[in-house]
Amino acid sequence: MAELKDLPDVSGLSIGILGGTGDQGKGLARRFALAGHTVLIGSRNIERAREAAESIGVRGAENAVVAAEADIVIVAVPWEGHKATLESLRGELAGKIVVDCVNPLGFDKQGPYALPVEEGSAAQQAAAVLPDSRVVAAFHHVSAVILLDPEVAEVGLDVLVLGDDREATDIVQALASRISGMRGIYGGRLRNAGQVEALTANLIAINRRYKAHAGFRVTDV
């Protein structure tokens, strides 16, 4: 992987967030805007997109407009609508880096658990649906509460970045590192995204037990 100090300059890239009206998407949008990026929040519902965007001082639009205009597109839609949303935007997302942060999880009386995915993971499903895009998996373990909290100046955690396109993973690592306190760490090929997505269930369990908003740090890197 590229050394952290050798990552590319991504300061001029615009970022679109599909499903940006949810807390995770809105939190990422807020942090990237604070880092100086042009940010677009997308939704199937234009009014919801605009309302969410106005609350954090960015622009809102329909998903198709965001997918077409943004340099980098982050997928933060609910798992239930993941495949259908991406299928509907295949043309707009062609040739672009698409960052999937969706966690296929279920919940029952025993708590959170990972759902089986035919393709192996949400990120692999995205890659199958978007053959002309450069799919990267990242931002799975970032607390929306922390991202949205104006009292938290630095988001002190590492983001695992997975993908098969080295240039794309370098760019996403650099993007993660644009958020104050955060580092993007290469985590392997896209085929290894399943266990990263599933690990979110463990993190939710930790947070519930300890009443925390925990994240992960990679040691010795």
N, C-alpha and C positions, 0 to 999 in steps of 0.2 A: 504494500500500500504506500501511498505518498506519505512522507513525513508530515506531521501536522503543520509544520512551518512552511511546507512546500505546496500547500493547497492553493488552488487558483483564486483569483480575485473575482468574487461574485457580487460585489457591492452594487453593480448596475442592473442586476436582474430583477424583473418584476415577478411577483409570486401570486398565483391564483389558487384559491382554496375551494374545492368542490365540497359542498356540505358545510360551508363556513358559518352557518347559522347555529350549529351546535357549539357546546362549550369548548371542545377540543379545537375545532377549526377556528373559532373566534379567538381563542387564546393564542394560537400560533400566529394568526393574522395580526393581533395586537403586538406581539413581540417582534415580528418582522418589520412592522411599521415603525416601531421604536428604534429598530436598527437602521432605519433609513430607506427601506425598500418600498417601492410602489406595490400595494397589495390590493387584490380584488377578491371579494367574497362572493361565492356563487351559491345559488339555491334553485330548485325547480320553481319556487315561488318568488317572483321578483320583489314583491313588497317585503317579504321576510328577509331577503338578501339585503335590501336597502336599509331596513330597520336595524339589522345586526351590524352592518357596515358603519352606519352613522354613529352607533354607540361607541365605536372605537376610532372613528375618524378616518375610515378608508372608503373605498367605493364598492357598491354592491351591484350585482347584475345576475341575469340568468346563467345557469351552469354553462350553456353552450357559448355564451359571449366570453365568460371567464376562461374557458378552455381554449378558445381561439386566440385571445389577446395576450394571455400571460406567457412569460418565457418558461417558467417552471410551474407545474401544476401539482398540488398536493390533494390527495383523495382522502377526505375525512367524513365520508357519508356513512350512515348506518349500514351494518353488514347486510341487512335484509334487502337493501336496494343497491348493493355494490355492483353486481354483475350487470343489471339492467341499465344503471346509470352509465357505466363505462361503455357498454355496447352502443348506447345512443350518442356517444361522443367520440366514437372511433375516428371519424374524419378530422374533427377539430384537434384531437390529441396526436395525430400522426406526426412523427419526427421530433416530438418533444420528450423531455425528461418528465416522467410521471412518478411522483413519490407517493407510495401507498402506505398509510399508517392505520389501516383498518384492522381491528382485532375481532375475529369471529368467536364470540363468547356467548355462552348460555348462563342462565342463573336459575337456581332452584333453592330449596330450603337449606341445602348444604353449602350454598355460596356459588361463586363463579367457577366455570369450567370451560375448557376449550372445545369448540365444535369441530367435527370432522369436515374437511373441505376436499372435494373430489380432486382438485388440482394440486393439493398439498398445503396451500396457504392462500390467504387473500391476495398476497402479492403475486403468486404464481397464477392465480386466476386472472388478475389484471394483465399479466404478460400474455396469457393465452387469448384474452379478449382484444388486446391492443398489440397485434404483431408488429405494427409500424412505429410503436413508441418505445422509449428507453425506460423500462420500469425499474424503480429502485424502492426498496422497503426501508422505512425509517420513521422516527417519531412515535413509536408505539408506547413508550413507557413514560411519557411526559404528563404530569398532572395538570389538568385543565384549571384546577383551583389555583395552583401556583402561577400558571401563565397569566391568569386574569387578575391576580392580586396586585394592586398598585403599590402595596407595601413591600413587595419582593423585587428588589433591584436586580439580583443575579439569580439565574436558574441553575443551581449548582448540581448538574448531572451530566452524564454522557448519553449520547444517542447512538445506538447501533445502526449502521448503514450497510445494507446488503444489496448486492446486484451483480450482474454478469458483465457490465460495461464499466471498465475502470474509470474512464473519463467522467461518466455520469455519477459514479459513487464518489469520486473526488469532489465534484461540484456540490453534491448534497452534503458531504462532510463539511465543506466550507460554508455552506448555508447554515447548517446547524451551529457552527462556531460563530456565526454572526450574532446569535442571541447571547447576551451577556451572561457569562458563567457556564455556558454549555459547550460541550465538545462533540464533534462528530467523529465516531470511531468505526473504521471498517470492520464489519462483522461476518464477512463470508459471502458466498454465492447466494443467488436468489433461492436456490433449492433448500437453503437452511432457514428461510424466513418463518417456517411453520412453528418452530420451537420458540422463536422470538415473540411471535404473536401470542402463542399459548402462555408464555411466561407472564403476560399481563394478568392472567387469572391469579397467579401467585402474588403479584404485586398488590392487587386489589385486596386479597386476603390479609396481607401484611398491614395495609392501610386501615382495614377495618379493625383488626386486632389491636393495633397500637394507636389508633386515632391519629394517623399521620398522612402525609402526602409524599411518600417515599419515592425515590428514584434510584438509579444505579450509577455506580462509578466503576470504571475499568482500571485496575491497578497496574503499575509498572509500564504504562504507556504515556 
